[in-house]
Amino acid sequence: MKQYYLPAIFLSVVFFGCDNLNLGKDSGQKPVIDRIYADRTTILVSDTTTLYVEARDLNEESLDYIWTALDGGTFVTANGLDLIRWKPPLTPGFYTIRCRVNNESKESATKELDIQVSNVTNPIVQILSPANDDFIPASNGTVTVHARVANVTSGLVDSMKCFVDNNSIGKVTNNGDFSFNWNVIGLNGSKTIKVQAWTRALIPNTTTTDSTLISVSIEGTVSKHRP
């Protein structure tokens, strides 16, 4: 009788062993997201950007992709693919986009990416001193023109130039001290001061520029007559 039971026991062990091994596959494993990225992570409120995800399944199961704009905005291409195009809201700030990757075993993995949205197209330049319509004695010798960009941080200012009557009196390059020394000795009358700034990094590999003007009057030195 034993010779009839041994093959059955052997087949049962082989059957259950193969079932547990699942031929080397584990259907309960999650997908692996290698990275999520965008063609541009800094955009203007009127622009769009395309996001991509690189994912794989260890058991070579097919994958589905679900994109979610956690803080708002609109997807302008179909969801469900490994890439999607997103249009931001009209409010500047940082926005998080999440991608969830699902496999056939109903396991999933998620990853997120932040996109910076800006409404700044041109720098707003302010001349802090001198003030518009100031009277400046030529006897002062040197006048310092102080300026700043009001709508971005100083680190985003690539360079700034100062002009008096369209003649350049100096340039500064991203050193945090936007001031220019102007020699007024021998000058007289109305003068126009223009400060122009260039900003970078709002949109990578581009610059934007704008300027502001003020007018001042130089009071010439009056020589004394000897009696």
C-alpha positions as CSV (number, residue, x, y, z in Angstrom):
1,M,0.0,0.0,0.0
2,K,2.9,2.4,0.7
3,Q,3.9,2.4,-3.0
4,Y,0.6,4.0,-3.9
5,Y,0.8,6.9,-1.4
6,L,4.4,8.0,-1.9
7,P,3.8,9.4,-5.4
8,A,0.8,11.3,-4.2
9,I,2.7,12.8,-1.3
10,F,5.5,13.7,-3.6
11,L,3.2,15.4,-6.1
12,S,1.5,17.4,-3.3
13,V,4.8,18.7,-2.1
14,V,5.9,19.7,-5.6
15,F,2.5,21.4,-6.3
16,F,2.4,23.4,-3.1
17,G,6.1,24.3,-3.3
18,C,5.7,25.7,-6.8
19,D,2.6,27.6,-5.8
20,N,4.4,29.3,-2.9
21,L,7.4,30.1,-5.1
22,N,5.1,31.4,-7.9
23,L,7.9,30.6,-10.3
24,G,10.1,33.2,-8.8
25,K,7.5,36.0,-8.8
26,D,6.0,37.9,-5.9
27,S,2.6,39.4,-6.9
28,G,2.5,41.5,-3.8
29,Q,5.4,43.8,-4.6
30,K,4.9,47.5,-5.2
31,P,6.0,49.3,-8.3
32,V,9.2,51.2,-8.2
33,I,9.3,54.9,-9.1
34,D,12.8,55.8,-10.1
35,R,12.1,59.5,-10.5
36,I,9.5,62.2,-11.3
37,Y,10.6,65.4,-13.1
38,A,9.3,68.3,-15.2
39,D,10.7,70.0,-18.3
40,R,10.5,73.2,-16.2
41,T,10.0,73.5,-12.5
42,T,9.6,77.3,-12.5
43,I,6.9,78.8,-14.7
44,L,4.8,81.9,-15.1
45,V,1.1,81.8,-14.2
46,S,0.1,81.9,-17.9
47,D,2.4,79.0,-18.9
48,T,2.3,75.2,-18.7
49,T,4.8,72.5,-17.9
50,T,5.0,68.8,-18.7
51,L,5.7,66.3,-15.9
52,Y,7.2,62.9,-16.4
53,V,7.5,59.8,-14.2
54,E,9.9,56.8,-14.7
55,A,8.5,53.7,-13.0
56,R,8.9,49.9,-13.3
57,D,7.4,46.8,-11.9
58,L,9.6,44.0,-10.6
59,N,7.2,41.3,-11.9
60,E,6.8,43.1,-15.3
61,E,3.1,43.8,-14.7
62,S,1.5,46.6,-16.6
63,L,1.3,50.0,-14.9
64,D,-1.4,52.7,-14.6
65,Y,-0.5,56.3,-13.7
66,I,-2.8,58.6,-11.8
67,W,-1.8,62.3,-11.5
68,T,-3.2,64.6,-8.9
69,A,-2.7,68.4,-8.5
70,L,-2.8,68.6,-4.8
71,D,-2.9,72.4,-4.6
72,G,-4.9,73.2,-7.7
73,G,-4.3,73.9,-11.4
74,T,-5.6,72.0,-14.5
75,F,-4.3,69.1,-16.4
76,V,-4.5,69.9,-20.1
77,T,-3.7,66.4,-21.4
78,A,-5.2,63.0,-20.6
79,N,-4.6,61.4,-17.2
80,G,-3.4,57.8,-17.0
81,L,-0.1,58.1,-18.9
82,D,3.5,58.4,-17.7
83,L,3.5,62.1,-18.6
84,I,1.0,64.9,-18.3
85,R,0.8,68.6,-19.0
86,W,-0.3,71.0,-16.2
87,K,-1.5,74.6,-16.2
88,P,-1.2,76.4,-12.9
89,P,-3.7,78.7,-11.1
90,L,-3.4,82.4,-11.4
91,T,-1.9,82.7,-7.9
92,P,1.9,82.6,-7.5
93,G,3.4,80.1,-5.2
94,F,4.6,76.5,-4.9
95,Y,2.3,73.7,-6.1
96,T,2.7,70.0,-5.5
97,I,1.9,67.4,-8.2
98,R,1.6,63.8,-7.1
99,C,1.8,60.7,-9.3
100,R,0.5,57.3,-8.1
101,V,1.6,54.2,-10.0
102,N,-0.6,51.1,-9.8
103,N,0.2,47.6,-11.0
104,E,-2.0,44.6,-11.9
105,S,-1.7,43.3,-8.3
106,K,-3.4,46.5,-7.0
107,E,-0.1,47.6,-5.3
108,S,0.9,51.2,-5.7
109,A,3.7,53.7,-5.1
110,T,3.6,57.5,-5.1
111,K,6.0,60.3,-5.6
112,E,5.6,64.1,-5.6
113,L,7.2,67.1,-7.3
114,D,7.0,70.9,-6.5
115,I,6.5,73.5,-9.2
116,Q,7.2,77.2,-8.6
117,V,4.7,79.5,-10.2
118,S,5.5,83.2,-10.6
119,N,3.6,86.2,-11.9
120,V,6.8,88.2,-12.2
121,T,7.6,89.1,-15.8
122,N,9.7,92.2,-15.3
123,P,11.7,93.5,-12.3
124,I,10.2,96.5,-10.5
125,V,13.1,98.9,-10.0
126,Q,13.0,101.5,-7.3
127,I,15.5,104.4,-6.8
128,L,15.7,104.9,-3.0
129,S,17.9,108.0,-3.2
130,P,18.2,110.6,-4.3
131,A,14.4,111.4,-4.4
132,N,12.6,112.7,-7.5
133,D,12.9,116.5,-7.9
134,D,15.7,116.7,-5.3
135,F,18.1,119.7,-5.4
136,I,21.7,118.6,-5.1
137,P,24.6,121.1,-4.6
138,A,27.5,120.4,-7.0
139,S,29.7,121.2,-4.0
140,N,28.7,117.8,-2.6
141,G,31.2,116.3,-4.9
142,T,29.9,112.7,-5.1
143,V,26.3,111.6,-4.8
144,T,25.4,107.9,-4.2
145,V,22.5,106.6,-6.1
146,H,20.8,103.7,-4.2
147,A,18.4,101.4,-6.0
148,R,16.7,98.0,-5.5
149,V,14.4,95.6,-7.3
150,A,11.2,95.4,-5.3
151,N,9.5,92.3,-6.5
152,V,12.2,89.6,-6.4
153,T,15.0,88.8,-4.0
154,S,18.4,90.3,-4.6
155,G,19.8,86.9,-5.5
156,L,17.7,86.8,-8.6
157,V,19.0,90.1,-9.9
158,D,21.6,89.4,-12.5
159,S,22.9,93.0,-12.9
160,M,21.9,96.6,-12.6
161,K,23.1,99.7,-14.5
162,C,22.8,103.4,-13.7
163,F,22.6,106.1,-16.4
164,V,22.6,109.9,-16.1
165,D,21.2,111.6,-19.2
166,N,21.6,108.2,-21.0
167,N,25.3,108.0,-20.1
168,S,26.3,105.0,-18.0
169,I,27.9,105.9,-14.7
170,G,28.3,102.3,-13.4
171,K,27.2,98.7,-13.3
172,V,26.8,96.2,-10.4
173,T,26.5,92.4,-10.8
174,N,24.6,90.5,-8.2
175,N,26.6,91.6,-5.2
176,G,23.7,92.6,-2.9
177,D,24.9,96.3,-2.9
178,F,23.0,98.2,-5.6
179,S,24.6,101.6,-5.3
180,F,26.4,103.9,-7.8
181,N,28.7,106.8,-7.2
182,W,28.0,109.9,-9.3
183,N,30.5,112.8,-9.5
184,V,28.4,116.0,-9.7
185,I,31.3,118.5,-9.6
186,G,31.0,121.0,-12.3
187,L,27.5,120.0,-13.2
188,N,24.5,122.3,-13.3
189,G,20.8,122.1,-14.2
190,S,18.3,119.3,-14.5
191,K,19.5,115.7,-14.8
192,T,17.7,112.4,-15.5
193,I,18.7,109.3,-13.6
194,K,17.7,106.0,-14.9
195,V,18.4,102.6,-13.2
196,Q,17.8,99.4,-15.2
197,A,17.8,95.9,-13.8
198,W,18.0,92.4,-15.3
199,T,16.7,89.4,-13.4
200,R,17.4,85.7,-14.0
201,A,16.1,82.3,-12.8
202,L,12.4,83.3,-13.0
203,I,12.4,81.2,-16.1
204,P,15.6,79.2,-16.6
205,N,18.1,80.5,-19.2
206,T,16.2,83.7,-19.7
207,T,16.4,87.3,-18.4
208,T,13.8,90.0,-17.9
209,T,14.5,93.7,-17.7
210,D,12.9,97.0,-16.7
211,S,13.9,100.4,-15.5
212,T,12.8,103.5,-13.7
213,L,13.5,107.3,-14.1
214,I,13.8,110.3,-11.7
215,S,14.8,113.9,-12.3
216,V,17.1,115.9,-10.0
217,S,18.5,119.4,-10.3
218,I,22.2,120.2,-9.7
219,E,22.9,123.6,-8.2
220,G,26.2,124.7,-9.7
221,T,28.8,126.3,-7.4
222,V,28.8,130.1,-7.6
223,S,32.3,131.5,-7.5
224,K,32.9,134.5,-5.2
225,H,34.0,137.8,-6.7
226,R,36.9,139.5,-5.1
227,P,36.3,143.1,-4.2
